[in-house]
Amino acid sequence: MAAVFRLAVSTSDGRKFDGEAQKIVLRGVEGEFAVLADHAPFMTLVAPCRCVITDAEGKETAANISSGAFQVSGNVATLLVGKYEITE
C-alpha cells in the first residue's frame, strides 16, 4: 500500500473530504502542485482549478474548486475553498 497522509477538504457547506489520501493535485497562485505523504510543510493560496484527490485505496476523484487556501504540515493537509463540485 502506498504511503498516505490525512486530508480534509472544507467549504462553507461543510466537509467534502475527510480521510487518508495518497496524493492531491491542484493549482496554487504560482502554478500546479502535488502533495504526497511526508511533504515538507507549506501554505499557499489556491487558484480556481480542477483538483484531483487519490484516496488511500487508489481511487481518483476530480472536482472543480474555487479559490481558497491550502496547508500541509506534519502529514496533515487542509484545503479550504468556497466551492468543491465533483466532476465525472
Backbone hydrogen bonds, N-H to C=O, Kabsch-Sander energy under -0.5 kcal/mol:
donor,donor_aa,acceptor,acceptor_aa,energy
5,F,21,A,-2.2
6,R,75,N,-2.3
7,L,19,G,-3.2
8,A,77,A,-1.9
9,V,17,F,-3.0
10,S,79,L,-2.7
11,T,14,G,-2.3
14,G,11,T,-1.6
16,K,9,V,-3.3
17,F,9,V,-1.4
19,G,7,L,-2.4
21,A,5,F,-2.6
22,Q,54,T,-3.0
23,K,54,T,-1.5
24,I,35,V,-1.5
25,V,52,V,-2.3
26,L,33,F,-2.3
28,G,26,L,-0.5
28,G,31,G,-2.6
29,V,45,L,-1.4
31,G,28,G,-1.5
33,F,26,L,-3.1
35,V,24,I,-2.3
37,A,22,Q,-0.5
39,H,36,L,-1.1
42,F,72,V,-1.9
44,T,70,F,-2.4
46,V,68,G,-2.6
47,A,27,R,-2.4
49,C,65,I,-1.4
51,C,49,C,-0.6
51,C,63,A,-3.5
52,V,25,V,-2.3
53,I,61,T,-2.7
54,T,23,K,-2.9
55,D,53,I,-0.6
55,D,59,K,-2.7
56,A,20,E,-1.3
58,G,55,D,-1.9
61,T,53,I,-2.5
63,A,51,C,-2.4
64,N,85,E,-2.8
65,I,49,C,-3.0
65,I,63,A,-0.5
66,S,83,K,-1.6
68,G,46,V,-1.7
69,A,80,L,-2.5
70,F,44,T,-2.6
71,Q,78,T,-2.2
72,V,42,F,-2.4
73,S,76,V,-2.2
76,V,73,S,-1.2
77,A,6,R,-3.1
78,T,71,Q,-2.8
79,L,8,A,-2.7
80,L,69,A,-2.9
81,V,10,S,-2.3
81,V,79,L,-0.5
82,G,67,S,-1.3
85,E,64,N,-2.6
86,I,84,Y,-0.6
87,T,62,A,-2.5
